[in-house]
C-alpha cells in the first residue's frame, strides 16, 4: 500500500499499436503493474503527439485505427519502482520511461465496497488451514430466508475466504428424521452441506455468528492443507471494475 | 444424543447404481447407520467422477440410467464409526472408504422443531 510521503511517479509513453507478445504494450504493462501489486495506474490516450521517430500520431486522419500516443502513469515507493523498472524497460520497446520525484499527500484508499486489496485477502498462503462443514436442512430458515443462503451471505459479509453449498440426496441427523428429495414434488427437504475453508482464527472468530444462526444442525472442523487458492479470478473481476 | 469435541468423519465413495440386497447401496448404508444409532449420515450425488475402475461416472441429463458418483458422509465418535466399518466392508463391493479426524463445533437439534 502506498503511504503518504516521498514517492516516485513513473510515466511511460508508448504507441497504442505497439505490441508486446501479441498484446498491446499498454495493456501488457497495465497487467504487469496490476499483478505486481502496484497501488494504482492510469492509462491515458493522447489525441496527437510525436516521438523519437518523428511520425505525427494523430486522430485527424479518416482512419479508425491510428497509432495514438498512450501514457501509462503510476505512483509507487522508490523501492517498488526500482524493482519494476527492469521488466518495464524490456516491455516498453521503443517507448519512453520517465520518473519524477513526487510527494504523496494522501494515499488513495481501497473502496469499502470493493474486494479487499491483495494484502488483506482472506487466505493468501498455501499451508495449514481449516475446513468447516456445516450440515443443515434445505428447509431450515433464518429470518424467513433459507438458512444456507443466509449463511453464505453472512460469511461473505465476514470476509470468509469461500464457501460452497452441496445438496445431499438422502440423509438424517440429530432429529433422526430422514431428509430426502421427493421424486415428483416441488417441496423438498434435502440435506445441505456447506463447505468452508479459511484459517483457524477467521473461522473461530466467526463461530459466535454461526452459533446464533444455526438452531439445528451439525458443524465440524477438520485440518486441511491449502495447495492452491487462486484469487486471480477475483483480481480479474477487480480489474474489470477498475477499467470500466 | 450428544456429540462434541474430537470425532471421526467417514466418507464412502461408490456409484449410484451399486446395490445391496436389491436396494440402492446408499440407502442401505443410511438405513444401517440409523440402525446402529450413528449420529447422522448424508448422501451426496456427484456430477462426474472416476474411481477404482477408472470408468467415468457421469449423470446423463436425458437418460434415466445414470451411474453418478455417490458420497456418503458419516460423522460420529470413533467407537460408533468403528461399529459401522465391518458392515461397510461387506456392503461396499467396489468403492472407497476414507476416515478423517474432525472437531465438532456444534451439534444441535430441537425437539419437534421440524415436525
Boltz contact constraints between the chains, C-beta under 6 A:
constraints:
  - contact:
      token1: [A, 166]
      token2: [B, 44]
      max_distance: 6.0
  - contact:
      token1: [A, 168]
      token2: [B, 42]
      max_distance: 6.0
  - contact:
      token1: [A, 168]
      token2: [B, 43]
      max_distance: 6.0
  - contact:
      token1: [A, 168]
      token2: [B, 44]
      max_distance: 6.0
  - contact:
      token1: [A, 169]
      token2: [B, 43]
      max_distance: 6.0
  - contact:
      token1: [A, 169]
      token2: [B, 45]
      max_distance: 6.0
  - contact:
      token1: [A, 170]
      token2: [B, 30]
      max_distance: 6.0
  - contact:
      token1: [A, 170]
      token2: [B, 43]
      max_distance: 6.0
  - contact:
      token1: [A, 171]
      token2: [B, 41]
      max_distance: 6.0
  - contact:
      token1: [A, 171]
      token2: [B, 42]
      max_distance: 6.0
  - contact:
      token1: [A, 171]
      token2: [B, 43]
      max_distance: 6.0
  - contact:
      token1: [A, 173]
      token2: [B, 40]
      max_distance: 6.0
  - contact:
      token1: [A, 174]
      token2: [B, 109]
      max_distance: 6.0
  - contact:
      token1: [A, 175]
      token2: [B, 109]
      max_distance: 6.0
  - contact:
      token1: [A, 191]
      token2: [B, 42]
      max_distance: 6.0
  - contact:
      token1: [A, 215]
      token2: [B, 110]
      max_distance: 6.0
  - contact:
      token1: [A, 216]
      token2: [B, 108]
      max_distance: 6.0
  - contact:
      token1: [A, 216]
      token2: [B, 109]
      max_distance: 6.0
  - contact:
      token1: [A, 216]
      token2: [B, 110]
      max_distance: 6.0
  - contact:
      token1: [A, 216]
      token2: [B, 113]
      max_distance: 6.0
  - contact:
      token1: [A, 218]
      token2: [B, 107]
      max_distance: 6.0
  - contact:
      token1: [A, 219]
      token2: [B, 105]
      max_distance: 6.0
  - contact:
      token1: [A, 219]
      token2: [B, 106]
      max_distance: 6.0
  - contact:
      token1: [A, 220]
      token2: [B, 75]
      max_distance: 6.0
  - contact:
      token1: [A, 220]
      token2: [B, 102]
      max_distance: 6.0
  - contact:
      token1: [A, 220]
      token2: [B, 104]
      max_distance: 6.0
  - contact:
      token1: [A, 221]
      token2: [B, 103]
      max_distance: 6.0
  - contact:
      token1: [A, 221]
      token2: [B, 105]
      max_distance: 6.0
  - contact:
      token1: [A, 222]
      token2: [B, 100]
      max_distance: 6.0
  - contact:
      token1: [A, 222]
      token2: [B, 102]
      max_distance: 6.0
